[in-house]
Amino acid sequence: MRLTILGSGTNVHPTRAAAGYVVQTDQTMLLDFGPGTLHNLIKTGIDRHRIRHILFSHFHADHFSDFVTFFFDAVYHSKFVGPRADLTLIGPRGTRQLFGTILSTFPGFNTAAFRVRIREVAGRSFMVGKTRVLPRTVVHSPRLHCVGYRLEHGDRALVYSGDAQYCPSLVRLCRGADVAVLDCSFPATRPGLGHMHAGDCGRVAREAGVKRLILSHLYPIAERYDVKRQAGRYFKGRILVGRDLMTISV
């Protein structure tokens, strides 16, 4: 299993793209698709027209807005350049309504020469090729259904929190994971609403017994503090501060 961080920041970060990740197993999947991540996807050399599954954690704009540009490009490619693989969009409650509206109202989007499937998930696992995916509801915004994802391939497990506060469901999702990519929006000394700070990330990693912790989704204020050291007060395993285009073997 291979993880590439397309975006380790948020919508307003001056030097990082917003949330987005590529996971490569027997399949190539995207986890979230925030602004700036499409250009970074192109930089990786991965053929975007062969990607069949995009998994969304929730629908704040910094987690999905590059999908619009991606899909416009996919429609053009499928009509005028060459075949494009069918696409499955996966996400929490509200996914069908949002993407149904986008696909039916954006000019030209309903002329795609490939099939688009939309799937809503909550707590049941499902398979993408030989990769088992477990979505679990996490606490972030009271008006949105938000999920984190656990991906298991062979004997390896990767967890992506999406945006989340510290909560028991996230600890359970991370249990024994080889890598956990967690929402580290704030430093422990300057916490904010709706997200974890570095100390929370360390607590989740310690309580879940993860092997490696990746701090990501950094707000600009987090850059002014040693969030790795703050997380390390709670978690004694390996900690990395994510950066755009960082690649990790899980």
C-alpha positions in Angstrom: 0.0 0.0 0.0 1.3 3.4 -1.0 0.1 6.8 0.2 0.8 10.1 -1.6 -0.3 13.4 0.1 -1.7 15.7 -2.6 -2.7 18.4 -0.1 -1.7 18.8 3.6 -3.3 22.1 4.3 -6.7 23.7 4.1 -8.6 26.1 1.9 -6.8 29.3 3.0 -3.2 28.0 3.4 -0.7 30.1 1.6 1.8 27.2 0.8 -0.1 24.0 0.9 -2.9 22.5 -1.2 -6.1 21.6 0.7 -7.1 18.1 1.7 -6.4 15.3 -0.8 -4.6 11.9 -0.9 -3.9 9.1 -3.3 -3.8 5.5 -2.0 -2.4 2.8 -4.3 -3.1 -0.9 -3.7 -4.4 -3.1 -6.4 -6.5 0.0 -7.1 -5.8 3.7 -7.2 -8.2 5.7 -5.1 -8.5 9.3 -4.1 -9.4 10.4 -0.6 -10.9 13.9 -0.8 -10.2 16.4 -3.6 -9.7 19.9 -2.2 -8.4 23.0 -4.1 -4.9 22.6 -5.4 -4.9 18.8 -5.3 -5.6 18.3 -9.0 -2.4 20.0 -10.0 -0.5 17.9 -7.5 -2.1 14.8 -8.8 -0.8 15.6 -12.3 2.6 16.2 -10.8 2.7 12.6 -9.5 2.4 11.2 -13.0 -0.6 9.1 -12.1 -3.0 8.8 -14.9 -6.1 10.6 -13.6 -8.3 9.1 -16.3 -7.7 5.6 -14.9 -8.9 6.5 -11.4 -12.2 4.7 -10.7 -13.0 5.6 -7.1 -13.1 8.9 -5.2 -13.9 8.7 -1.5 -15.1 11.9 0.2 -15.0 12.4 4.0 -17.5 15.4 4.0 -18.4 18.3 1.9 -16.8 21.4 3.1 -15.3 23.0 0.0 -11.7 22.4 1.0 -12.3 18.7 0.7 -14.1 18.4 -2.7 -14.0 21.5 -4.8 -11.2 20.3 -7.3 -13.7 17.6 -8.3 -15.5 20.1 -10.5 -12.4 20.8 -12.5 -11.4 17.2 -12.6 -14.8 16.1 -13.9 -14.9 18.8 -16.5 -11.6 17.5 -17.8 -12.8 13.9 -17.7 -15.8 14.7 -19.8 -13.7 16.5 -22.4 -11.2 13.6 -22.4 -13.9 11.0 -22.8 -15.5 12.8 -25.7 -12.6 14.0 -27.7 -9.3 12.3 -26.6 -9.9 8.7 -25.5 -11.7 6.3 -23.2 -12.1 7.1 -19.6 -12.8 4.6 -16.9 -16.2 4.5 -15.2 -16.2 6.5 -12.0 -17.7 5.7 -8.5 -18.1 8.6 -6.1 -18.3 7.5 -2.4 -19.2 9.5 0.6 -21.3 10.1 3.6 -25.0 11.0 3.8 -25.7 13.8 1.3 -23.4 12.5 -1.4 -26.2 11.6 -3.8 -27.9 15.0 -3.4 -24.7 17.0 -3.9 -23.2 15.1 -6.8 -26.6 14.5 -8.4 -27.1 18.3 -8.5 -23.5 18.9 -9.8 -23.8 16.3 -12.5 -27.2 17.5 -13.7 -26.7 21.2 -13.6 -23.1 22.0 -14.6 -23.0 22.6 -18.3 -21.8 19.5 -20.2 -21.5 17.3 -17.2 -24.4 15.1 -18.3 -22.6 14.3 -21.6 -19.8 12.2 -20.1 -18.9 9.1 -22.2 -18.5 7.0 -19.1 -20.7 5.8 -16.3 -20.9 7.6 -12.9 -22.1 5.7 -9.8 -22.8 7.5 -6.5 -22.7 5.6 -3.2 -23.4 6.7 0.3 -21.7 4.9 3.2 -21.8 5.0 7.0 -20.6 2.1 9.0 -20.4 -1.0 6.8 -17.2 -2.1 5.1 -17.0 -2.7 1.4 -14.5 -3.9 -1.1 -12.7 -1.8 -3.8 -10.9 -4.6 -5.7 -8.9 -6.4 -3.1 -8.9 -3.5 -0.7 -11.4 -3.5 2.2 -12.7 0.0 3.1 -14.4 0.7 6.4 -16.1 4.1 6.8 -17.0 5.3 10.3 -18.9 8.4 11.4 -16.7 10.9 13.2 -17.5 14.1 15.0 -16.7 17.3 13.1 -19.6 19.6 12.1 -23.1 19.2 13.7 -24.8 19.9 10.4 -22.8 17.4 8.3 -22.4 13.7 8.2 -18.6 13.2 8.3 -16.7 10.0 8.0 -13.2 8.7 8.3 -11.9 5.8 6.3 -9.8 2.7 7.2 -8.3 0.9 4.2 -6.9 -2.6 4.6 -4.9 -4.4 1.9 -3.1 -7.6 2.7 -1.8 -7.2 6.2 -1.6 -3.4 6.1 -4.0 -0.8 7.4 -4.2 2.9 6.7 -6.6 5.3 8.4 -7.6 8.8 7.2 -9.6 10.8 9.7 -11.0 13.5 7.4 -11.9 16.5 9.5 -12.6 15.3 13.0 -12.5 16.1 16.7 -11.1 13.6 19.2 -13.9 11.0 19.6 -14.2 7.3 20.5 -15.2 6.3 17.0 -12.0 7.7 15.6 -9.9 5.8 18.1 -11.7 2.6 17.2 -11.2 3.3 13.5 -7.4 3.7 14.1 -7.0 0.6 16.2 -3.7 -1.0 15.3 -3.3 0.9 12.0 0.1 0.9 10.4 -0.4 4.6 9.4 -3.0 7.1 10.6 -3.3 10.4 8.8 -5.0 12.7 11.3 -6.5 16.2 11.2 -4.0 18.4 12.9 -5.5 21.8 12.2 -4.2 23.6 15.3 -1.3 23.5 17.8 -2.1 22.2 21.2 -1.6 25.7 22.7 -4.1 27.3 20.3 -7.0 24.9 19.8 -9.9 25.6 17.5 -13.5 24.5 17.0 -14.4 21.3 15.1 -10.9 20.0 14.6 -8.1 18.2 16.5 -5.0 19.9 17.7 -1.6 18.2 17.9 -2.1 16.9 21.4 -5.4 15.3 20.3 -3.7 13.6 17.4 -1.1 12.2 19.8 -3.8 10.9 22.2 -5.7 9.1 19.3 -2.5 7.5 18.1 -1.5 6.4 21.6 -4.9 5.0 22.6 -5.4 3.3 19.2 -1.8 1.8 19.2 -1.0 3.0 15.7 2.5 2.5 14.3 3.0 5.8 12.5 1.2 9.1 12.8 1.0 11.6 10.0 -0.1 15.1 11.0 -2.0 16.8 8.2 -4.7 19.4 7.3 -2.5 22.1 8.9 -4.0 25.5 9.3 -1.4 28.4 8.9 -1.3 28.9 12.7 0.0 25.3 13.1 3.1 26.2 11.1 4.2 28.6 13.9 4.5 25.8 16.4 6.3 22.5 16.8 3.2 20.3 16.3 5.4 17.2 16.0 6.8 17.8 19.5 3.3 18.5 20.9 1.9 15.3 19.5 5.0 13.5 20.8 4.1 14.3 24.4 1.3 11.7 24.1 2.5 9.4 21.4 6.0 7.8 21.4 5.8 6.2 18.0 7.0 7.6 14.7 5.5 11.0 13.8 5.7 12.8 10.5 4.4 16.3 9.6 2.7 15.8 6.3 3.7 17.9 3.3 2.4 18.1 -0.3 3.7 15.3 -2.6 5.1 13.3 0.4 4.9 9.5 -0.5 4.7 6.9 2.3 4.9 3.1 2.0 2.4 1.7 4.5 
